[in-house]
């Protein structure tokens, strides 16, 4: 999990393949927006925590499938 005290939760445990480098999480902000982020450096700003969570899941699972193809 990113070293961020504001991190809300992580629904996306490390992929079981062992090959993927992505481990996504979200951080919520006081204004209600949220940031989806990943160890690989990817980030996206979102209007809600739910949207950020969906983006984090999509990013992580896409990386898992990409790694399985290689």
Secondary structure, DSSP 8 states (H G I E B T S, - for coil): --S-TTEEE------TTS-----EEEEE-TTS-EEEEETTS-EEEESSHHHHHHHHHHHHHHHHHHHHH-
